Amino acid sequence: MAKIRITQVKSKNGKPLRQKKTLEALGIRKLNHSVEHEATPQILGMVVKVQHLVKVENI
């Protein structure tokens, strides 16, 4: 399965708790932090929920 790199590019300050928890579940700790995940439907669904805060790249 393909891998994707997810990088937080906008602050989570002032965002709903659900979006903050989604970033935490993805493993993103702070601004400009990147993580790599398999492109599973679960991960892609989480990315869609916070797409305005992150940048996604295919690896």
PDB file with one MODEL, atoms N, CA, C and O in Angstrom:
MODEL        1
ATOM      1  N   MET A   1       0.835  -1.177   0.000  1.00  0.00           N
ATOM      2  CA  MET A   1       0.000   0.000   0.000  1.00  0.00           C
ATOM      3  C   MET A   1       0.888   1.251   0.000  1.00  0.00           C
ATOM      4  O   MET A   1       2.012   1.221   0.502  1.00  0.00           O
ATOM      5  N   ALA A   2       0.393   2.312  -0.548  1.00  0.00           N
ATOM      6  CA  ALA A   2       1.168   3.550  -0.657  1.00  0.00           C
ATOM      7  C   ALA A   2       1.366   4.198   0.711  1.00  0.00           C
ATOM      8  O   ALA A   2       0.558   4.021   1.623  1.00  0.00           O
ATOM      9  N   LYS A   3       2.441   4.940   0.832  1.00  0.00           N
ATOM     10  CA  LYS A   3       2.706   5.686   2.059  1.00  0.00           C
ATOM     11  C   LYS A   3       2.473   7.164   1.787  1.00  0.00           C
ATOM     12  O   LYS A   3       2.674   7.646   0.672  1.00  0.00           O
ATOM     13  N   ILE A   4       2.047   7.873   2.822  1.00  0.00           N
ATOM     14  CA  ILE A   4       1.865   9.319   2.714  1.00  0.00           C
ATOM     15  C   ILE A   4       2.595  10.001   3.867  1.00  0.00           C
ATOM     16  O   ILE A   4       2.742   9.429   4.947  1.00  0.00           O
ATOM     17  N   ARG A   5       3.049  11.226   3.626  1.00  0.00           N
ATOM     18  CA  ARG A   5       3.671  12.047   4.653  1.00  0.00           C
ATOM     19  C   ARG A   5       2.691  13.171   4.974  1.00  0.00           C
ATOM     20  O   ARG A   5       2.238  13.886   4.081  1.00  0.00           O
ATOM     21  N   ILE A   6       2.371  13.318   6.252  1.00  0.00           N
ATOM     22  CA  ILE A   6       1.424  14.332   6.707  1.00  0.00           C
ATOM     23  C   ILE A   6       2.195  15.342   7.542  1.00  0.00           C
ATOM     24  O   ILE A   6       2.877  14.970   8.497  1.00  0.00           O
ATOM     25  N   THR A   7       2.088  16.627   7.183  1.00  0.00           N
ATOM     26  CA  THR A   7       2.790  17.697   7.878  1.00  0.00           C
ATOM     27  C   THR A   7       1.782  18.740   8.323  1.00  0.00           C
ATOM     28  O   THR A   7       0.960  19.194   7.527  1.00  0.00           O
ATOM     29  N   GLN A   8       1.841  19.119   9.591  1.00  0.00           N
ATOM     30  CA  GLN A   8       0.956  20.182  10.092  1.00  0.00           C
ATOM     31  C   GLN A   8       1.505  21.524   9.640  1.00  0.00           C
ATOM     32  O   GLN A   8       2.665  21.837   9.909  1.00  0.00           O
ATOM     33  N   VAL A   9       0.687  22.328   8.953  1.00  0.00           N
ATOM     34  CA  VAL A   9       1.131  23.616   8.440  1.00  0.00           C
ATOM     35  C   VAL A   9       0.377  24.790   9.051  1.00  0.00           C
ATOM     36  O   VAL A   9       0.777  25.940   8.868  1.00  0.00           O
ATOM     37  N   LYS A  10      -0.709  24.519   9.775  1.00  0.00           N
ATOM     38  CA  LYS A  10      -1.460  25.574  10.454  1.00  0.00           C
ATOM     39  C   LYS A  10      -1.661  25.180  11.908  1.00  0.00           C
ATOM     40  O   LYS A  10      -1.698  23.996  12.244  1.00  0.00           O
ATOM     41  N   SER A  11      -1.791  26.177  12.760  1.00  0.00           N
ATOM     42  CA  SER A  11      -1.939  25.944  14.185  1.00  0.00           C
ATOM     43  C   SER A  11      -3.281  25.311  14.521  1.00  0.00           C
ATOM     44  O   SER A  11      -4.286  25.546  13.850  1.00  0.00           O
ATOM     45  N   LYS A  12      -3.273  24.500  15.578  1.00  0.00           N
ATOM     46  CA  LYS A  12      -4.523  23.909  16.053  1.00  0.00           C
ATOM     47  C   LYS A  12      -5.167  24.746  17.150  1.00  0.00           C
ATOM     48  O   LYS A  12      -6.223  24.378  17.665  1.00  0.00           O
ATOM     49  N   ASN A  13      -4.550  25.863  17.514  1.00  0.00           N
ATOM     50  CA  ASN A  13      -5.124  26.747  18.523  1.00  0.00           C
ATOM     51  C   ASN A  13      -6.460  27.290  18.050  1.00  0.00           C
ATOM     52  O   ASN A  13      -6.582  27.749  16.915  1.00  0.00           O
ATOM     53  N   GLY A  14      -7.462  27.239  18.918  1.00  0.00           N
ATOM     54  CA  GLY A  14      -8.772  27.754  18.592  1.00  0.00           C
ATOM     55  C   GLY A  14      -9.631  26.805  17.777  1.00  0.00           C
ATOM     56  O   GLY A  14     -10.760  27.146  17.424  1.00  0.00           O
ATOM     57  N   LYS A  15      -9.119  25.622  17.472  1.00  0.00           N
ATOM     58  CA  LYS A  15      -9.875  24.642  16.698  1.00  0.00           C
ATOM     59  C   LYS A  15     -10.658  23.738  17.659  1.00  0.00           C
ATOM     60  O   LYS A  15     -10.305  23.642  18.835  1.00  0.00           O
ATOM     61  N   PRO A  16     -11.705  23.080  17.179  1.00  0.00           N
ATOM     62  CA  PRO A  16     -12.482  22.180  18.039  1.00  0.00           C
ATOM     63  C   PRO A  16     -11.632  21.045  18.599  1.00  0.00           C
ATOM     64  O   PRO A  16     -10.656  20.617  17.983  1.00  0.00           O
ATOM     65  N   LEU A  17     -12.019  20.571  19.770  1.00  0.00           N
ATOM     66  CA  LEU A  17     -11.290  19.491  20.445  1.00  0.00           C
ATOM     67  C   LEU A  17     -11.189  18.251  19.561  1.00  0.00           C
ATOM     68  O   LEU A  17     -10.176  17.552  19.584  1.00  0.00           O
ATOM     69  N   ARG A  18     -12.220  17.980  18.795  1.00  0.00           N
ATOM     70  CA  ARG A  18     -12.214  16.795  17.922  1.00  0.00           C
ATOM     71  C   ARG A  18     -11.084  16.868  16.899  1.00  0.00           C
ATOM     72  O   ARG A  18     -10.440  15.857  16.617  1.00  0.00           O
ATOM     73  N   GLN A  19     -10.836  18.053  16.339  1.00  0.00           N
ATOM     74  CA  GLN A  19      -9.747  18.202  15.371  1.00  0.00           C
ATOM     75  C   GLN A  19      -8.392  18.078  16.061  1.00  0.00           C
ATOM     76  O   GLN A  19      -7.460  17.510  15.492  1.00  0.00           O
ATOM     77  N   LYS A  20      -8.272  18.599  17.272  1.00  0.00           N
ATOM     78  CA  LYS A  20      -7.024  18.467  18.020  1.00  0.00           C
ATOM     79  C   LYS A  20      -6.733  17.001  18.320  1.00  0.00           C
ATOM     80  O   LYS A  20      -5.591  16.556  18.207  1.00  0.00           O
ATOM     81  N   LYS A  21      -7.758  16.256  18.699  1.00  0.00           N
ATOM     82  CA  LYS A  21      -7.591  14.832  18.997  1.00  0.00           C
ATOM     83  C   LYS A  21      -7.249  14.033  17.734  1.00  0.00           C
ATOM     84  O   LYS A  21      -6.509  13.051  17.800  1.00  0.00           O
ATOM     85  N   THR A  22      -7.783  14.451  16.596  1.00  0.00           N
ATOM     86  CA  THR A  22      -7.468  13.776  15.337  1.00  0.00           C
ATOM     87  C   THR A  22      -5.998  13.961  15.000  1.00  0.00           C
ATOM     88  O   THR A  22      -5.333  13.006  14.599  1.00  0.00           O
ATOM     89  N   LEU A  23      -5.476  15.182  15.157  1.00  0.00           N
ATOM     90  CA  LEU A  23      -4.051  15.419  14.917  1.00  0.00           C
ATOM     91  C   LEU A  23      -3.200  14.580  15.865  1.00  0.00           C
ATOM     92  O   LEU A  23      -2.182  14.015  15.465  1.00  0.00           O
ATOM     93  N   GLU A  24      -3.623  14.505  17.118  1.00  0.00           N
ATOM     94  CA  GLU A  24      -2.898  13.709  18.108  1.00  0.00           C
ATOM     95  C   GLU A  24      -2.912  12.228  17.727  1.00  0.00           C
ATOM     96  O   GLU A  24      -1.903  11.538  17.869  1.00  0.00           O
ATOM     97  N   ALA A  25      -4.056  11.743  17.246  1.00  0.00           N
ATOM     98  CA  ALA A  25      -4.169  10.340  16.846  1.00  0.00           C
ATOM     99  C   ALA A  25      -3.299  10.031  15.629  1.00  0.00           C
ATOM    100  O   ALA A  25      -2.814   8.909  15.476  1.00  0.00           O
ATOM    101  N   LEU A  26      -3.104  11.021  14.772  1.00  0.00           N
ATOM    102  CA  LEU A  26      -2.222  10.844  13.620  1.00  0.00           C
ATOM    103  C   LEU A  26      -0.749  10.855  14.035  1.00  0.00           C
ATOM    104  O   LEU A  26       0.115  10.446  13.259  1.00  0.00           O
ATOM    105  N   GLY A  27      -0.460  11.318  15.245  1.00  0.00           N
ATOM    106  CA  GLY A  27       0.915  11.349  15.734  1.00  0.00           C
ATOM    107  C   GLY A  27       1.600  12.679  15.525  1.00  0.00           C
ATOM    108  O   GLY A  27       2.814  12.788  15.697  1.00  0.00           O
ATOM    109  N   ILE A  28       0.829  13.702  15.153  1.00  0.00           N
ATOM    110  CA  ILE A  28       1.395  15.029  14.919  1.00  0.00           C
ATOM    111  C   ILE A  28       1.409  15.784  16.241  1.00  0.00           C
ATOM    112  O   ILE A  28       0.367  15.949  16.876  1.00  0.00           O
ATOM    113  N   ARG A  29       2.589  16.244  16.659  1.00  0.00           N
ATOM    114  CA  ARG A  29       2.737  16.871  17.964  1.00  0.00           C
ATOM    115  C   ARG A  29       2.726  18.390  17.925  1.00  0.00           C
ATOM    116  O   ARG A  29       2.165  19.029  18.815  1.00  0.00           O
ATOM    117  N   LYS A  30       3.339  18.976  16.902  1.00  0.00           N
ATOM    118  CA  LYS A  30       3.454  20.437  16.866  1.00  0.00           C
ATOM    119  C   LYS A  30       3.528  20.919  15.425  1.00  0.00           C
ATOM    120  O   LYS A  30       3.588  20.116  14.494  1.00  0.00           O
ATOM    121  N   LEU A  31       3.523  22.209  15.254  1.00  0.00           N
ATOM    122  CA  LEU A  31       3.557  22.829  13.938  1.00  0.00           C
ATOM    123  C   LEU A  31       4.821  22.403  13.186  1.00  0.00           C
ATOM    124  O   LEU A  31       5.907  22.343  13.764  1.00  0.00           O
ATOM    125  N   ASN A  32       4.670  22.112  11.910  1.00  0.00           N
ATOM    126  CA  ASN A  32       5.744  21.654  11.015  1.00  0.00           C
ATOM    127  C   ASN A  32       6.274  20.263  11.346  1.00  0.00           C
ATOM    128  O   ASN A  32       7.317  19.863  10.828  1.00  0.00           O
ATOM    129  N   HIS A  33       5.580  19.528  12.193  1.00  0.00           N
ATOM    130  CA  HIS A  33       5.967  18.148  12.492  1.00  0.00           C
ATOM    131  C   HIS A  33       5.385  17.238  11.416  1.00  0.00           C
ATOM    132  O   HIS A  33       4.227  17.399  11.029  1.00  0.00           O
ATOM    133  N   SER A  34       6.172  16.291  10.933  1.00  0.00           N
ATOM    134  CA  SER A  34       5.733  15.366   9.886  1.00  0.00           C
ATOM    135  C   SER A  34       5.714  13.937  10.407  1.00  0.00           C
ATOM    136  O   SER A  34       6.538  13.541  11.231  1.00  0.00           O
ATOM    137  N   VAL A  35       4.749  13.176   9.902  1.00  0.00           N
ATOM    138  CA  VAL A  35       4.676  11.750  10.198  1.00  0.00           C
ATOM    139  C   VAL A  35       4.381  11.008   8.902  1.00  0.00           C
ATOM    140  O   VAL A  35       3.822  11.575   7.964  1.00  0.00           O
ATOM    141  N   GLU A  36       4.761   9.737   8.859  1.00  0.00           N
ATOM    142  CA  GLU A  36       4.492   8.910   7.691  1.00  0.00           C
ATOM    143  C   GLU A  36       3.553   7.785   8.096  1.00  0.00           C
ATOM    144  O   GLU A  36       3.736   7.155   9.137  1.00  0.00           O
ATOM    145  N   HIS A  37       2.544   7.539   7.263  1.00  0.00           N
ATOM    146  CA  HIS A  37       1.564   6.483   7.505  1.00  0.00           C
ATOM    147  C   HIS A  37       1.272   5.764   6.199  1.00  0.00           C
ATOM    148  O   HIS A  37       1.499   6.298   5.114  1.00  0.00           O
ATOM    149  N   GLU A  38       0.765   4.548   6.322  1.00  0.00           N
ATOM    150  CA  GLU A  38       0.212   3.840   5.177  1.00  0.00           C
ATOM    151  C   GLU A  38      -1.083   4.554   4.795  1.00  0.00           C
ATOM    152  O   GLU A  38      -1.791   5.061   5.665  1.00  0.00           O
ATOM    153  N   ALA A  39      -1.390   4.596   3.522  1.00  0.00           N
ATOM    154  CA  ALA A  39      -2.591   5.288   3.035  1.00  0.00           C
ATOM    155  C   ALA A  39      -3.806   4.368   3.138  1.00  0.00           C
ATOM    156  O   ALA A  39      -4.370   3.957   2.124  1.00  0.00           O
ATOM    157  N   THR A  40      -4.203   4.048   4.374  1.00  0.00           N
ATOM    158  CA  THR A  40      -5.383   3.216   4.593  1.00  0.00           C
ATOM    159  C   THR A  40      -6.627   4.096   4.590  1.00  0.00           C
ATOM    160  O   THR A  40      -6.516   5.310   4.764  1.00  0.00           O
ATOM    161  N   PRO A  41      -7.794   3.523   4.401  1.00  0.00           N
ATOM    162  CA  PRO A  41      -9.021   4.329   4.428  1.00  0.00           C
ATOM    163  C   PRO A  41      -9.225   5.054   5.758  1.00  0.00           C
ATOM    164  O   PRO A  41      -9.770   6.157   5.782  1.00  0.00           O
ATOM    165  N   GLN A  42      -8.791   4.445   6.865  1.00  0.00           N
ATOM    166  CA  GLN A  42      -8.947   5.077   8.169  1.00  0.00           C
ATOM    167  C   GLN A  42      -8.078   6.335   8.270  1.00  0.00           C
ATOM    168  O   GLN A  42      -8.542   7.380   8.724  1.00  0.00           O
ATOM    169  N   ILE A  43      -6.828   6.229   7.848  1.00  0.00           N
ATOM    170  CA  ILE A  43      -5.911   7.363   7.902  1.00  0.00           C
ATOM    171  C   ILE A  43      -6.376   8.462   6.946  1.00  0.00           C
ATOM    172  O   ILE A  43      -6.358   9.639   7.307  1.00  0.00           O
ATOM    173  N   LEU A  44      -6.788   8.096   5.740  1.00  0.00           N
ATOM    174  CA  LEU A  44      -7.239   9.090   4.772  1.00  0.00           C
ATOM    175  C   LEU A  44      -8.487   9.812   5.266  1.00  0.00           C
ATOM    176  O   LEU A  44      -8.655  11.004   5.009  1.00  0.00           O
ATOM    177  N   GLY A  45      -9.363   9.102   5.972  1.00  0.00           N
ATOM    178  CA  GLY A  45     -10.543   9.739   6.552  1.00  0.00           C
ATOM    179  C   GLY A  45     -10.180  10.742   7.615  1.00  0.00           C
ATOM    180  O   GLY A  45     -10.799  11.802   7.710  1.00  0.00           O
ATOM    181  N   MET A  46      -9.170  10.418   8.429  1.00  0.00           N
ATOM    182  CA  MET A  46      -8.706  11.351   9.456  1.00  0.00           C
ATOM    183  C   MET A  46      -8.087  12.586   8.814  1.00  0.00           C
ATOM    184  O   MET A  46      -8.278  13.703   9.294  1.00  0.00           O
ATOM    185  N   VAL A  47      -7.348  12.384   7.733  1.00  0.00           N
ATOM    186  CA  VAL A  47      -6.713  13.505   7.042  1.00  0.00           C
ATOM    187  C   VAL A  47      -7.772  14.446   6.468  1.00  0.00           C
ATOM    188  O   VAL A  47      -7.605  15.665   6.511  1.00  0.00           O
ATOM    189  N   VAL A  48      -8.848  13.893   5.936  1.00  0.00           N
ATOM    190  CA  VAL A  48      -9.918  14.728   5.377  1.00  0.00           C
ATOM    191  C   VAL A  48     -10.508  15.640   6.447  1.00  0.00           C
ATOM    192  O   VAL A  48     -10.847  16.787   6.156  1.00  0.00           O
ATOM    193  N   LYS A  49     -10.635  15.157   7.669  1.00  0.00           N
ATOM    194  CA  LYS A  49     -11.221  15.943   8.751  1.00  0.00           C
ATOM    195  C   LYS A  49     -10.349  17.124   9.171  1.00  0.00           C
ATOM    196  O   LYS A  49     -10.855  18.105   9.715  1.00  0.00           O
ATOM    197  N   VAL A  50      -9.038  17.033   8.921  1.00  0.00           N
ATOM    198  CA  VAL A  50      -8.133  18.128   9.307  1.00  0.00           C
ATOM    199  C   VAL A  50      -7.353  18.640   8.097  1.00  0.00           C
ATOM    200  O   VAL A  50      -6.246  19.159   8.247  1.00  0.00           O
ATOM    201  N   GLN A  51      -7.920  18.498   6.906  1.00  0.00           N
ATOM    202  CA  GLN A  51      -7.196  18.861   5.685  1.00  0.00           C
ATOM    203  C   GLN A  51      -6.836  20.338   5.623  1.00  0.00           C
ATOM    204  O   GLN A  51      -5.901  20.708   4.913  1.00  0.00           O
ATOM    205  N   HIS A  52      -7.557  21.196   6.349  1.00  0.00           N
ATOM    206  CA  HIS A  52      -7.247  22.621   6.350  1.00  0.00           C
ATOM    207  C   HIS A  52      -6.055  22.950   7.253  1.00  0.00           C
ATOM    208  O   HIS A  52      -5.581  24.086   7.259  1.00  0.00           O
ATOM    209  N   LEU A  53      -5.568  21.969   8.012  1.00  0.00           N
ATOM    210  CA  LEU A  53      -4.444  22.175   8.921  1.00  0.00           C
ATOM    211  C   LEU A  53      -3.168  21.470   8.471  1.00  0.00           C
ATOM    212  O   LEU A  53      -2.089  21.751   8.992  1.00  0.00           O
ATOM    213  N   VAL A  54      -3.284  20.561   7.512  1.00  0.00           N
ATOM    214  CA  VAL A  54      -2.141  19.725   7.140  1.00  0.00           C
ATOM    215  C   VAL A  54      -1.860  19.769   5.648  1.00  0.00           C
ATOM    216  O   VAL A  54      -2.692  20.178   4.838  1.00  0.00           O
ATOM    217  N   LYS A  55      -0.637  19.326   5.318  1.00  0.00           N
ATOM    218  CA  LYS A  55      -0.226  19.135   3.922  1.00  0.00           C
ATOM    219  C   LYS A  55       0.093  17.652   3.784  1.00  0.00           C
ATOM    220  O   LYS A  55       0.746  17.064   4.646  1.00  0.00           O
ATOM    221  N   VAL A  56      -0.381  17.046   2.678  1.00  0.00           N
ATOM    222  CA  VAL A  56      -0.190  15.608   2.459  1.00  0.00           C
ATOM    223  C   VAL A  56       0.627  15.413   1.197  1.00  0.00           C
ATOM    224  O   VAL A  56       0.353  16.021   0.162  1.00  0.00           O
ATOM    225  N   GLU A  57       1.653  14.540   1.296  1.00  0.00           N
ATOM    226  CA  GLU A  57       2.494  14.206   0.152  1.00  0.00           C
ATOM    227  C   GLU A  57       2.547  12.700  -0.010  1.00  0.00           C
ATOM    228  O   GLU A  57       2.601  11.967   0.977  1.00  0.00           O
ATOM    229  N   ASN A  58       2.533  12.238  -1.240  1.00  0.00           N
ATOM    230  CA  ASN A  58       2.746  10.810  -1.504  1.00  0.00           C
ATOM    231  C   ASN A  58       4.236  10.515  -1.464  1.00  0.00           C
ATOM    232  O   ASN A  58       5.055  11.325  -1.896  1.00  0.00           O
ATOM    233  N   ILE A  59       4.573   9.354  -0.944  1.00  0.00           N
ATOM    234  CA  ILE A  59       5.991   8.964  -0.863  1.00  0.00           C
ATOM    235  C   ILE A  59       6.242   7.833  -1.838  1.00  0.00           C
ATOM    236  O   ILE A  59       7.367   7.344  -1.940  1.00  0.00           O
TER     237      ILE A  59
ENDMDL
END
